[in-house]
Amino acid sequence: MFRIKDESGKARTGKLRLRSGNVNTPFFMPVGTKASVKNLSPRQLEKTGTECIIANSFVLSLRPGAELIEEHGGIHKFMNWEKGIFTDSGGFQAGSKDFLIGIKDDGIRFRNPYLGKEELLTPENSVKIQESLRSDVAMMLDDMPIPTAPINEVKKSVERTHAWAKRCLEAKSDKKQLMFGISQGGVYKDLRKLSAKTINSMEFDGLAIGGLAIGETKSQMFDALKVTLPNYDKSRPRYMMGLGSPEDIILAVENGVDCFDSIFPTQNARRSTLLTFNGPVHYKTSKYAKDFSPIEEDCDCYACKNFTKAYVHHLLKTYENFGLTLATIHNIRFMQRMIDEIRTAIKEDDYEKFRKEFLKNYTKRKID
């Protein structure tokens, strides 16, 4: 299921076997919440080098409905994407202020925005939804608190997460669909350690770190990560949920994380910010109006090979949809190129040197 290939310090490369095919680790997943990565077709996405995406099972269960996607043959056929797909349980979305009625031990009570009625998301029906979607990897339903919430609140969420983890495993019936467990604990080291040990003791196929990168400081985030990882088996893939900034991914890989997901590249594209190895660039700035060079000279993406900064600037400045497509293609390709370089550095056992050089170049310039 998962095999480690190369190591450089704690950083490692490997191969994760999914029913849709193998995925090389480390890897980065663009977010396709509604079975679509914003502004890209599946073919455009594939050409960025993306091997896996993440969709949201809770959101899809509301519309168009898990039953419809199941009738279609599963999420891969529904969106015409042959490569890997993770599905998040949607606990974060169901627990947001837009939906939440209350969280209790039985599950998350929320108001269906389309039907206007109260519904209950439980570990059991979360598993059922994800099995109906036939994703490659299902995420357990967890109770995710605000990381800096009072310790008694976070302690209760940890206890509930552990109870729900057992119920998810008991409900699992699709032997070809992998399931990842998620540890919680906010910014509290003792709770992080306890949760990591507890989730690690269960028979999950992979181990995720949840409830971070949502408002805590960088030092708090990495302190929590460094407490968690020593309590996770090396033999299983480690997934840090919601982490997408390039410098954070570089440091997380150095600590032994294998996979990531984030809206970071697509959201930045929609904000007219394009990512380069010399730092992010804001393309609505007038200085690019007559710049006839590509976004990034050595980038092999469709946007860089065929268009100039001046053209991309024009499209973004005039709110043309094609500009968002080009910006998204470039940003996701940047993330995948960075991941390729990460794998190469680990294979050559030279990760520390790569990390220093990357961070020096990427952070030397603030957004233009």
C-alpha positions as CSV (number, residue, x, y, z in Angstrom):
1,M,0.0,0.0,0.0
2,F,2.8,2.4,0.9
3,R,6.5,2.0,0.4
4,I,9.3,4.3,1.3
5,K,12.0,4.6,-1.4
6,D,14.5,7.3,-0.5
7,E,15.3,9.2,2.7
8,S,17.3,12.4,3.4
9,G,17.2,13.1,7.1
10,K,13.5,12.8,8.1
11,A,12.4,13.7,4.6
12,R,11.4,10.7,2.4
13,T,10.0,9.7,-1.0
14,G,7.7,6.8,-1.5
15,K,4.9,5.3,-3.5
16,L,1.3,5.1,-2.4
17,R,-0.8,2.5,-4.1
18,L,-4.4,3.5,-4.8
19,R,-7.0,1.6,-6.7
20,S,-6.8,4.1,-9.5
21,G,-3.0,3.8,-9.7
22,N,0.2,4.7,-7.9
23,V,1.0,8.2,-6.5
24,N,4.5,9.3,-5.8
25,T,5.2,10.9,-2.5
26,P,5.6,13.6,-1.4
27,F,2.6,15.0,-3.3
28,F,0.4,18.0,-3.4
29,M,-3.3,17.9,-4.0
30,P,-5.2,20.8,-5.5
31,V,-8.6,21.2,-4.0
32,G,-11.7,20.1,-6.0
33,T,-14.3,20.6,-3.4
34,K,-17.3,20.1,-5.8
35,A,-15.5,17.5,-8.0
36,S,-13.8,20.3,-10.0
37,V,-10.7,22.3,-9.5
38,K,-11.7,25.9,-10.1
39,N,-11.1,27.3,-13.6
40,L,-9.5,24.1,-15.0
41,S,-10.7,21.1,-17.0
42,P,-9.5,17.7,-16.0
43,R,-7.1,17.6,-19.0
44,Q,-5.6,21.0,-18.1
45,L,-5.2,19.8,-14.6
46,E,-3.5,16.6,-15.7
47,K,-1.0,18.5,-17.7
48,T,0.2,20.4,-14.6
49,G,1.6,17.1,-13.3
50,T,-1.1,16.6,-10.7
51,E,-1.4,13.0,-9.6
52,C,-4.1,13.4,-7.0
53,I,-6.8,15.8,-5.9
54,I,-9.1,16.1,-2.9
55,A,-12.9,16.6,-3.1
56,N,-15.4,17.2,-0.2
57,S,-17.8,14.3,0.4
58,F,-20.1,16.4,2.7
59,V,-20.5,19.2,0.1
60,L,-21.1,16.6,-2.7
61,S,-23.6,14.8,-0.6
62,L,-25.7,18.0,-0.4
63,R,-25.5,18.6,-4.2
64,P,-25.7,16.7,-6.5
65,G,-26.0,13.9,-3.9
66,A,-23.8,10.9,-3.3
67,E,-26.5,8.6,-4.8
68,L,-26.4,10.4,-8.1
69,I,-22.6,10.2,-8.3
70,E,-22.8,6.5,-7.3
71,E,-25.2,5.9,-10.2
72,H,-22.7,7.6,-12.5
73,G,-20.1,5.0,-11.6
74,G,-18.3,7.0,-8.9
75,I,-16.5,10.3,-8.6
76,H,-13.8,9.4,-11.1
77,K,-16.3,8.8,-13.9
78,F,-18.5,11.7,-12.8
79,M,-15.7,14.2,-13.3
80,N,-13.7,12.3,-15.9
81,W,-10.5,12.2,-13.8
82,E,-8.6,8.9,-13.9
83,K,-5.9,9.7,-11.3
84,G,-6.1,9.7,-7.5
85,I,-8.9,11.2,-5.5
86,F,-9.1,11.7,-1.7
87,T,-12.4,12.7,-0.2
88,D,-12.6,14.8,3.0
89,S,-15.3,13.9,5.4
90,G,-16.5,17.5,5.5
91,G,-16.5,17.8,9.3
92,F,-14.9,21.2,9.0
93,Q,-17.6,22.4,6.6
94,A,-20.5,20.9,8.5
95,G,-19.1,22.5,11.7
96,S,-18.8,26.0,10.1
97,K,-21.1,28.8,11.1
98,D,-22.9,28.5,7.7
99,F,-24.2,25.0,8.6
100,L,-23.7,24.2,12.2
101,I,-26.5,23.6,14.7
102,G,-24.5,21.7,17.3
103,I,-21.9,19.0,17.8
104,K,-22.6,16.2,20.2
105,D,-21.2,12.7,20.6
106,D,-23.6,11.2,18.1
107,G,-22.4,13.5,15.3
108,I,-22.6,17.0,13.8
109,R,-26.1,18.5,13.5
110,F,-26.3,21.0,10.6
111,R,-28.9,22.8,8.5
112,N,-29.1,21.6,4.9
113,P,-28.9,24.9,3.0
114,Y,-30.8,23.5,0.0
115,L,-33.7,21.8,1.9
116,G,-33.7,24.1,5.0
117,K,-34.0,21.1,7.3
118,E,-31.9,19.8,10.2
119,E,-29.7,16.8,9.4
120,L,-27.1,14.8,11.2
121,L,-23.6,13.9,9.9
122,T,-22.4,10.8,11.8
123,P,-19.2,8.8,11.4
124,E,-21.2,6.0,9.9
125,N,-23.0,8.0,7.2
126,S,-19.8,9.9,6.5
127,V,-18.2,6.5,5.6
128,K,-21.2,5.5,3.6
129,I,-21.1,8.7,1.6
130,Q,-17.5,8.3,0.8
131,E,-17.9,4.7,-0.2
132,S,-20.7,5.7,-2.5
133,L,-18.4,8.2,-4.1
134,R,-15.8,5.4,-4.6
135,S,-12.9,7.8,-3.9
136,D,-9.4,6.2,-3.5
137,V,-9.0,7.5,0.0
138,A,-11.7,8.4,2.6
139,M,-10.9,10.6,5.6
140,M,-12.5,9.7,8.9
141,L,-15.0,12.2,10.4
142,D,-13.2,14.2,13.1
143,D,-14.2,17.0,15.5
144,M,-12.0,19.9,14.7
145,P,-11.8,22.7,17.2
146,I,-10.2,26.1,16.7
147,P,-6.5,25.4,17.5
148,T,-6.3,28.1,20.2
149,A,-9.6,27.3,21.8
150,P,-9.6,26.8,25.6
151,I,-7.9,23.5,26.5
152,N,-11.1,21.9,28.0
153,E,-12.9,22.4,24.7
154,V,-10.0,21.0,22.7
155,K,-9.8,18.0,25.1
156,K,-13.4,17.2,24.5
157,S,-12.9,17.4,20.7
158,V,-10.0,15.0,21.0
159,E,-12.0,12.5,23.0
160,R,-14.9,12.8,20.5
161,T,-12.4,12.4,17.5
162,H,-11.0,9.2,19.0
163,A,-14.5,7.8,19.5
164,W,-15.5,8.7,16.0
165,A,-12.3,7.1,14.6
166,K,-13.4,3.7,16.0
167,R,-16.9,4.1,14.6
168,C,-15.5,5.0,11.2
169,L,-13.3,1.9,11.1
170,E,-16.2,-0.3,12.2
171,A,-18.4,1.2,9.5
172,K,-15.9,0.6,6.7
173,S,-16.8,-2.0,4.2
174,D,-15.0,-1.1,0.9
175,K,-11.7,-3.0,1.1
176,K,-10.3,-1.2,-1.9
177,Q,-10.9,2.2,-0.5
178,L,-8.1,3.4,1.9
179,M,-9.0,5.3,5.1
180,F,-6.8,7.8,6.8
181,G,-7.1,8.6,10.5
182,I,-6.8,12.2,11.8
183,S,-5.3,13.4,15.1
184,Q,-6.3,16.6,16.8
185,G,-5.2,18.6,19.8
186,G,-5.0,22.2,18.8
187,V,-1.9,23.9,20.0
188,Y,-1.6,21.8,23.2
189,K,1.4,19.5,23.0
190,D,0.1,16.9,25.5
191,L,-3.2,16.6,23.7
192,R,-1.4,16.4,20.3
193,K,0.9,13.6,21.6
194,L,-2.1,11.7,23.1
195,S,-4.2,12.0,20.0
196,A,-1.3,11.0,17.7
197,K,-0.6,7.9,19.8
198,T,-4.3,7.0,19.9
199,I,-4.9,7.3,16.2
200,N,-1.6,5.6,15.4
201,S,-2.8,2.6,17.5
202,M,-5.8,2.1,15.1
203,E,-5.7,0.2,11.8
204,F,-5.9,3.2,9.5
205,D,-4.1,3.0,6.1
206,G,-2.6,6.5,6.6
207,L,-2.2,9.1,9.3
208,A,-3.2,12.8,9.0
209,I,-2.5,15.8,11.1
210,G,-5.7,17.9,11.4
211,G,-6.7,21.2,12.9
212,L,-3.7,23.2,11.9
213,A,-2.9,26.0,9.4
214,I,-6.2,27.7,10.4
215,G,-5.1,30.7,12.4
216,E,-2.5,29.7,14.9
217,T,1.1,31.1,14.6
218,K,3.7,29.3,12.4
219,S,5.7,28.4,15.5
220,Q,2.6,26.9,17.2
221,M,1.8,24.9,14.0
222,F,5.3,23.4,13.7
223,D,5.5,22.7,17.4
224,A,2.3,20.7,17.1
225,L,3.6,18.9,14.0
226,K,6.9,18.1,15.7
227,V,5.1,16.6,18.7
228,T,2.8,14.5,16.4
229,L,5.1,12.9,13.9
230,P,7.4,10.9,16.3
231,N,4.2,9.2,17.5
232,Y,3.2,8.1,14.0
233,D,4.5,4.9,12.4
234,K,7.1,5.6,9.7
235,S,5.5,2.8,7.6
236,R,2.3,4.7,6.9
237,P,1.9,7.8,4.8
238,R,1.6,11.1,6.8
239,Y,-0.8,13.8,5.6
240,M,-0.8,17.4,6.8
241,M,-4.2,18.7,6.0
242,G,-4.8,22.2,4.6
243,L,-1.1,23.1,4.3
244,G,-0.2,24.9,1.0
245,S,2.3,27.7,1.3
246,P,5.5,26.6,-0.4
247,E,7.8,27.5,2.5
248,D,5.6,25.6,4.9
249,I,5.5,22.5,2.7
250,I,9.3,22.6,2.4
251,L,9.7,22.6,6.2
252,A,7.0,20.0,6.7
253,V,8.6,17.6,4.3
254,E,11.8,18.1,6.2
255,N,10.0,16.8,9.3
256,G,8.7,13.7,7.5
257,V,5.3,14.7,6.0
258,D,4.3,12.9,2.7
259,C,1.2,14.7,1.4
260,F,-0.6,18.0,1.4
261,D,-3.7,19.7,0.1
262,S,-4.6,23.4,0.0
263,I,-6.6,26.1,-1.9
264,F,-3.3,28.1,-1.8
265,P,-2.4,28.0,-5.6
266,T,-6.0,28.3,-6.9
267,Q,-7.0,31.1,-4.5
268,N,-3.8,33.1,-5.2
269,A,-4.6,32.7,-8.9
270,R,-8.0,34.2,-8.4
271,R,-6.3,37.1,-6.5
272,S,-4.0,37.7,-9.5
273,T,-0.9,36.4,-7.6
274,L,1.3,34.0,-9.5
275,L,3.9,31.8,-7.8
276,T,7.5,31.7,-8.9
277,F,10.7,30.2,-7.5
278,N,11.8,33.8,-6.8
279,G,8.6,34.5,-4.8
280,P,5.0,35.4,-5.5
281,V,4.1,38.2,-8.0
282,H,0.9,40.3,-8.3
283,Y,0.0,40.6,-11.9
284,K,-2.4,43.5,-11.8
285,T,0.5,45.8,-11.1
286,S,1.0,48.2,-14.0
287,K,4.7,47.4,-14.4
288,Y,3.7,44.2,-16.2
289,A,1.6,46.0,-18.8
290,K,4.5,46.1,-21.4
291,D,6.5,43.1,-20.2
292,F,6.7,40.6,-23.1
293,S,8.6,37.9,-21.2
294,P,6.9,34.7,-19.9
295,I,5.7,34.5,-16.3
296,E,8.7,32.4,-15.4
297,E,11.5,31.7,-17.9
298,D,12.2,28.1,-17.1
299,C,8.6,27.0,-16.5
300,D,7.1,24.5,-18.9
301,C,3.4,25.2,-18.2
302,Y,1.0,26.1,-21.0
303,A,0.7,29.7,-19.7
304,C,4.5,30.3,-19.7
305,K,5.2,28.6,-23.1
306,N,2.5,30.5,-25.0
307,F,1.8,33.8,-23.4
308,T,3.5,36.9,-21.9
309,K,3.3,38.8,-18.7
310,A,1.7,41.6,-20.6
311,Y,-1.1,39.4,-21.9
312,V,-1.8,37.8,-18.5
313,H,-1.8,41.2,-16.9
314,H,-4.3,42.4,-19.5
315,L,-6.6,39.4,-18.9
316,L,-6.5,39.7,-15.1
317,K,-6.9,43.5,-15.2
318,T,-10.0,43.2,-17.4
319,Y,-11.4,40.2,-15.4
320,E,-11.3,37.8,-18.4
321,N,-12.0,34.2,-17.3
322,F,-9.1,33.0,-19.5
323,G,-6.7,34.9,-17.3
324,L,-7.9,33.0,-14.3
325,T,-7.3,29.7,-16.2
326,L,-3.8,30.7,-17.2
327,A,-3.0,31.9,-13.6
328,T,-4.3,28.6,-12.1
329,I,-2.5,26.4,-14.6
330,H,0.8,28.2,-13.8
331,N,0.3,28.2,-10.0
332,I,-0.6,24.5,-9.8
333,R,2.3,23.6,-12.2
334,F,4.6,25.6,-9.9
335,M,3.5,23.5,-6.9
336,Q,4.1,20.3,-8.9
337,R,7.5,21.5,-10.1
338,M,8.4,22.3,-6.5
339,I,7.3,18.8,-5.4
340,D,9.4,17.3,-8.3
341,E,12.5,19.2,-7.0
342,I,11.7,18.1,-3.4
343,R,11.7,14.4,-4.6
344,T,14.9,14.9,-6.5
345,A,16.7,16.5,-3.5
346,I,15.6,13.6,-1.2
347,K,16.7,11.0,-3.8
348,E,20.1,12.6,-4.0
349,D,20.2,12.8,-0.2
350,D,20.7,16.6,-0.4
351,Y,17.5,17.9,1.1
352,E,19.0,20.3,3.6
353,K,20.9,22.1,0.9
354,F,17.8,22.3,-1.3
355,R,15.7,23.6,1.6
356,K,18.1,26.4,2.3
357,E,18.4,27.4,-1.4
358,F,14.7,27.3,-2.0
359,L,13.7,29.4,1.0
360,K,16.5,31.9,0.2
361,N,15.1,32.5,-3.3
362,Y,11.4,32.2,-2.5
363,T,11.3,34.5,0.4
364,K,13.8,37.2,-0.8
365,R,11.1,39.2,-2.4
366,K,7.8,40.4,-1.1
367,I,4.8,40.3,-3.4
368,D,5.2,42.9,-6.2
